[in-house]
């Protein structure tokens, strides 16, 4: 079944581009039905035709809930099967999350539950972590705390800076997100009672997917 994907993005849209490339190569059975942003000048928006773009300046709204409600209505209007946060840097409110709960995914640049939030690469180095990577998880109202479906680990190298580590993590983010979306398209993943399932069975630990950075 071809799934309908809506993508939320705030930045350059590299994960979005990897989704578009996979769809074009028929590696992902999906249709992109909209890209939504809290930043009208986000480069991610330029990766899709104008009819697929929706953007509003979040700070122009009197309160967070007002922006979230308009965003949720816009996303709902394109009838997505899955909503993917791909570099979306704004925390989603409870009402938005509950509206799309169970079909709302996020990719986060750390091995959750370690290093929720921002500046994950610098924090991994400061903590002396030997391993770092990326996670794809279901979104719940608590920040970066939803059930993790899969992770792509990589070693922290001697001499790594936050920038070099970030560049290598980005190289595994793309195939990790694609792998999870392929499972979604095949109807293999779900969230049940706050837990991720694969083929109807609980995932007690996230899938560990190995990808070699280029």
N, C-alpha and C positions, 0 to 999 in steps of 0.2 A: 504494500500500500504506500502510495506517495504521501508523505506527511507534509503538513503546512507549517512552516517555521516562521516565527516572528523573532527578530533579534533586537536587543537593547544594547546600545553602544554609546560611549562618551568620547572615544578617542580616535586613534588612527584606523582602527578596523581591520587589523591583521587577522584576527580569528574569523571575522566576517568574510574576509577574502578567501580564507581557506575553505569555508563552507561553500562559497560561490564556486570555487574551483572544483570542489568535489562533486557538486551538483552538475556542473558542466561536463565533467569527466564520467558522469554516471556512476560514480563511486558512492554516492549518497542519493537514495530515492526520496527526494524532498523538493518542495517548491518554496522559495523565499517569498513570503507574502507581505513583508514590511520590515523596515528598519526604523527604530524609534530612538530618539536621543533627547537628553536634557540640555544639549548644547547645539544650537543651530549651526555653528561653524565647525562641528566635528567632521574631520576628514572621512570618517566612516560613511557618512551620508553620500559622499560623492562616488562611492563604489556601486551604487544602484541607481536605476532610473528615477527621475523625480516623482513619478506617481507612487513609488514605494517608500518615499521618505516622509517621516513625521518628526518634527522637532519644535520644542518650545523652550524658552529660557525659564528654568525652574524658579530662579530668584525673582521673576516678575510676578509670581503668584503670592497672595497674601499669607498663605500657609501651605505647609507640605501636603496636607490632605487634598487641597484643591488641585494641585498639580498631579498628584497620584491618581485622583479620580478621572481627570481628563485623559491622562496617559492610559489608564485601564480601559476606558471606553474606546479609545483609538485602537488599542491592541485587540480588544474583543471584536471590534468591527471587521477585522480581517480574518476572523474565525481560525485562529491557529490551533494546531494540535499540540505544539510545544512552543514555549517561549524561552529563549536563550539569552542570558546576560553574558555578553562577550565584551569585557572591558567597560561595563557600565558602572560608573563610579559613584552613583548616588544610592543611598540606602532606600530600599523599597518599604513603604509603610505596610502595616498589618493588613489593611483592607485590600491592597493590591495583591499581596502574597496569597491571602485566602481565596481571592477570586480565581487565581490560576494554580492553586496548590496541587501538587502532584504532577504537574506538567511544566514546571518552572525550574530551569537549570541555570547554574552559574559555574564558570570556570575561574578558579582562584590560584594564584601563583605561590602555593606552598603545599606541603604535605599536611593537610588538615588532620587533626585539630591544632597543629602547631601553626603559629603566626597568622592568626585571623587578622583581618583589616589590612592596613596599608604598610608600605615599606618592608615587604616580606623578605626581600633579598638581603638587605642590610641587617635585618634582625636575625636572619639565619646565620650570617657571618659572625655577628656579635655573640650569638649563643654558642658558637663553636660547633655547629651542626656538621656532621660528616656527610649528610644526605639532604637533598632539597628536591624540589620538583613542583608539580602542579596537581590539582584535584578538580574533579567535576562532581558537583553535589546538587541535591535538591535544595531549593530555597525555602526557608522558613522565616518567620519574623525576626528571629535572633540572628545577628550578623555572622555569616559564614559558619553556621552551626547545623545546617541540614544534613541529612544522611548522605554520606559520600559514596558514590557509585564506583569510581575508578580513579587511580592515581598513576602518574608517570614519574618515577624517581630518577634522580641522577646524582652522581657524586659531587660534593664540593671539592674543588681542586685547590691545592696549595697555590697561593698567589691570586686567588679569585678576588675580584672587586665586586661591589654590588652591581655594577654595570655589566661585567662579563658574565656573572651568574644569571642576571636577568636575560641576557641575550640567549644563553643556552636553555634556560627554562622556556623561553618563548618557542624554541624549536621543538620542544616536546608537547607544548600546549596544543598546537595545531592538530597533530595526529591523535592526541588524547581526546580532544573534543569530538573529532570526526568519528572515532571508534564508539564513543558513547551515543552519538546521534545515529549511527548505523544500528545500534541495539534498539534505540527508540523507534526507528523506522520499521524494524522487524517485530515490534511489539514485545520486546523481551524484558524491558525494565519498567518498574513502577515503584510507587511509594505507598506503603501500607502501614498504617499506625506509626508513622514517623520513621519507618525503616525502609531502606532500599531493597528491592527484590530483583532477582534475575531469573527469568524463566519460572516465575512463581515461587522461587525459593529465597529465603532471607539471605542477604549478604551481611554476614556477621563482621567481616572485614572487607575493606574496599578491594576491588580488582586491582592487581598490580600489573601494569602494562609497561613493557620496556621499549623505549624508542631511543635510538642512538642519535644524539645531536650531530648535525652535519659538520 
